Amino acid sequence: MQNLTPKRLIGCALLIDMILEEYYEDLSDDEANLILDIYHVIDALVYNNEPVSLVRLGFELDIKPQELSDYLPTIVTILNKVEEEYAEVRQGYH
């Protein structure tokens, strides 16, 4: 397994739009940074056609998957938006 965490950000504008569209919530700096890190890993995994799971995210972020379960709704939202974005981009190439 390859660690994808240091890869470059792909599609950061979508992340900002997505977070603002969904809901407003007070986040600590640590929580906000974790969500950004989750986004970066999901983006890299989807970009590389790798499966996304709590186990894989935990491995990439060096966090226990159980700790990520609190963020499951956010993770699913990020995954859905990233997959939609790449589906549109890939359709444009065909």
ZARO-681025 format. One record per residue (C-alpha): residue in three letters; x, z negated, y. Coordinates in steps of 0.02 Angstrom, whole numbers, plus 50000, padded with zeros to 5 digits. Example, Ala and Ser with C-alpha at 12.3 -4.5 7.8 and 13.67 -1.06 7.14 Angstrom:
BEGIN
ala506154961049775/ser506844964349947/
end
This chain:
BEGIN
met500005000050000/gln500625004650171/asn500424992650317/leu499485002250452/thr499424988950588/pro500794996050702/lys500035013550709/arg499515020750875/leu497765018250941/ile496595032650912/gly494985033251013/cys495085017451118/ala493745023251241/leu492475023151101/leu492895004951062/ile492574999451241/asp490925008851248/met490405001951080/ile490754983851124/leu489814985251288/glu488314994151209/glu488004981751069/tyr487874964651149/tyr488664952851273/glu489524937451209/asp490844925851276/leu492424928551175/ser494044919151183/asp495624929351209/asp496084926351026/glu494394932650964/ala494474947951077/asn496234951851017/leu495694949850836/ile494244961950862/leu495444974450941/asp496634972250794/ile495184974850672/tyr494734990750766/his496514997350759/val496624994550571/ile494905002050536/asp495325016950646/ala496965019950554/leu496165017950383/val494745029950421/tyr495955042250502/asn496995042050342/asn495455043050228/glu495835025850157/pro494445014250097/val493975000050214/ser493624983050137/leu493794964850188/val495224963250064/arg496154977950142/leu495814971950319/gly496424954750270/phe498004962250197/glu498354972850351/leu497994958750473/asp498784944950368/ile497144935350368/lys496144928650221/pro494634939950188/gln493514924450191/glu494014921650372/leu493494939450415/ser491754936750343/asp491214928750508/tyr491574945550589/leu490654955950460/pro489294962450579/thr490644967550704/ile491694975550567/val490214985650502/thr489794991350679/ile491584996550712/leu491705005550545/asn490075015050573/lys490585020550747/val492335025750694/glu491665035450544/glu490395044250656/glu491755048850781/tyr492895056050648/ala491455065250565/glu491085073850731/val492915077950759/arg493155084650583/gln491575095150596/gly492275102950754/tyr493795108950656/his492755118050525/
end
